[in-house]
Amino acid sequence: MIRLCVNVDHIATIRQARRAQEPDPVQAAMLVELAGASGITVHLREDRRHAQDRDVELLRRLVKTKLNLEMAATEEMIGIALAVKPEMATLVPERREELTTEGGLDVHGHVDEMGRIVRRLREGGIAVSLFIDPEHDQLAAAARAGADFVELHTGSYGEAREQKAQQAELARLIQSATTGRTLGLRINAGHGLDYRNVGPVAAIPEVEELSIGHSIVARAVLVGLEQAVREMLAAMGTGH
């Protein structure tokens, strides 16, 4: 059955807007787990614009399911990951001026460098996922780099407004998931998924886990966090 990993960054974004202590993404993570999610994702950015080091440290101590640390491929973040030891590290591209992650890593253009980082993290006992666009060259490079997982970037699918365009993007994701498994990769997916569009992606047989944050937190403002998570699990077809 497909799993849901909830990104709590947007809880931290609300907190940081006022430089306050609330809402606490760590408390949010506890509620997310109670609601049936299979893991917690947190992105510790270089500029600490939302999640803080304290959040990551407390999440590591308190999360009972799985902690997925999203991180840039930098020496600072590698050191933090090796110290914190999340179950998974997902390497993502990062630009200071972006509002959210805008695309996948160029693993194909940096396969040797990515391979060295993947080895260091795996030697530290951390499973490694690479956030990539659903493209054959990137999948092949991720396999050569030794990644355990890839997370397919679903942003183009999520942003498609016309049915024909959405179906074309879904076909890309299905093909990439099949190709990735053939290459020996395990497949996750995420970015831009919401209650209306998540079903077809959740139904891709090779996809093991979805990482979703913004749409759940947005829904939680209206119905509460636990209810928002349960509604997303229902939209994914998990039976919750």
N, C-alpha and C positions, 0 to 999 in steps of 0.2 A: 504493500500500500504506500502511496506517495506521502511524503512527510512535509511538514511546514516548519520553516525556520523564520522566526519573526525578527525583523530588524528594529531595534529600539532606539536608533539614532534620532528619530523624529521626536521622541519624548525628550531627549537631551536638547534638541533644537529649541523646543518651547522653553525649557529651563534657561538656556543660555541667552535667550532673547531679553531676559530681565536680569541676567547674572544672579539668579536666585538659587535656592536649594530644591525647589519643586517645579515641576514634577520630577521624580527621581527615576531614571531609567532602570535602576537596579530593582526598585519596588515593582516597576512595570513588568520586568522580566519574570518575577515570581508569579504575577497574575497570568501572564501569557502561558507559563508552564501549567498552571492549574487549569487553564482553559483547554489544554490538550495539544499545544504545540510541541514539536519534537526537538526544538533547539532555539537558541538565541544568537542572533547576529549583531555585532557591534563594529562600527568602522571608526578606528582611532586615526584621525587625520593628522597630518604634519602640523597644521595650524591650530589643532584642537578646537575647531569651531563648534562642535557639538559634544561628542563623547570626550571625557577626560580620562587621564590615567587612573584616577581613583575609581571610575566606573568599571574599567576593565579589570582592575584588581579585585574589586568586590564581586563582579560577575563571575570571575574564575572561582571564587570561594563559595558562591551561593547557588550557581546554576546547577541543577540536578540532571538536566537532559544532555545537551551538547552546547558548547560555546564555539562559535565560528567568528574568528577575528578577521575582519576585512582590513587590509593594510596595503600601503604602497611598498614597492620593492626597494626599500632604502635600508641602510645599515642600522639606523635608529630603530626602525620598526622590526627588523629581523631580531635585534637584541631584545626588544620588548616581548616579542612572541616567544623566543627561546626561554625567557625568564618566566612568563605567565603560563606558558604551555596550554593553550586552548586545544580542544580536540582537533580543530581544523583551522588553518589559515587560508584565507582566500586573497590572492594577490590581485589588486585592481589598479588601473591607472589613476592618477590623481593630479589635478591642476587646481591651483589656489582659486582661480576666478570662477570655476564651475559651481553651479548650485547643487548638482548631484553628479554622480559618475555618468559621463556622457557616451562612453563606448568601451569596447573591450581592449585588453592588452594586445600589443603587437608582439606576440610571442615569436612569430615567424621571423621577424627582423632582429630578434635578440635571443635566439634559442640557447646559445652557449651561456649567456649571463643568467637567463632564467633557470637553466639546468643547474647552475652552481647554487642559486638561492634555494631551489627546490630540494637539493641534496642536503643543504644545511638544516633546513626546517625538518625534513624527514628524519635526519639523524638525531634531531632533538625530540623525536617521538610525536611529531605533529603531521597529520594528514594535510596535503596541500591541494588546493583547488585554484585554477587559473580562470579568471573572468574574461571570456573571449566572445567576439562576435561569431555568429554561426556560419563559419567559413571553413572550407576544407583545409586550406593552408595553415590556418591557426590551430585547427584540431590536430593535424599531423605534427606541427611543431610542439604542441603541448604534450603529445605522446613522447616525442623525442626528448623533451625536457624532463621527463620522468614524473609528471604530475599524477596524483591519484585520481583527481576529479577535474572536470571543467564545469564552470557555471556558464551556461549559454546566455548571452545578453539578449533579453526579450524586449528591449526598448522599442525597436522598430515595429514589432508586432503590437506592442501596447499603444503606440502612437498612431497606428493606422486607423483612419476614420471611415474609409470605404471598405465594404465587405470584400471586394476583389483584392485590394491591397493587403488586407488582413489575412486572407486565405493564402496569398503568395508568401507572406512572412511566416505563417504557420507551417507551410510546406518546407521552407528553409530550415525551420527548427526541427521538424520531424526527420528530415534528411540528415541534418547535422548530428542529431541524437543517435541515429542508426550508425552513421560513420564513426562517431566517437566510440561507441561500444565495440565496433569492429577493430578499432585501434587499441583496445584494451583500457579505455578511459571509463570512469563512472561519470554519470551525467546529472548535474543539477541545473537549475534555470532561475532567472530572476531579473527584475527591473521593469517597472511600468505595469506590473500585473495588478488587476483590481477584481472586484466581485463580478463584473460583467464579462471580462475576457479570460479569466483564469482557467475555466473549465477545459477548453481544448488543449491547453498546454499541460495541465495536470493529467490529461488522458494519454499523453505520449508514453508508451510503455517503458522506454529506456530511462525516462526522467525519474530520479529517486527523490528529489527534494526541491521545493521552491523556497526562495528567499524573498519575503515580502515585508515592506515596512510602511510606506506612506499611506497606502489606501486603508490599511488596518487602523493606523493611528487617526486618520481623518474620520473614519467611521466611529472610532471609539469616542470622539468628542460628542457624538450624538447618542450612542447607545451603551457606552462603557467598554472598557478594554476586553474583559473576558467575553462579553457577548460578541464583540467585533471579531475576535479570534474564532469563536465557534461558528459564526456566519461564514468566515473565509474557509474554514475546514469543510463546511457544508457545500460551499460553492466549488471546492476542489473535488467533491464527490467522495469524501472519506467516510461518510456515514455519521459524522458528529452532529 
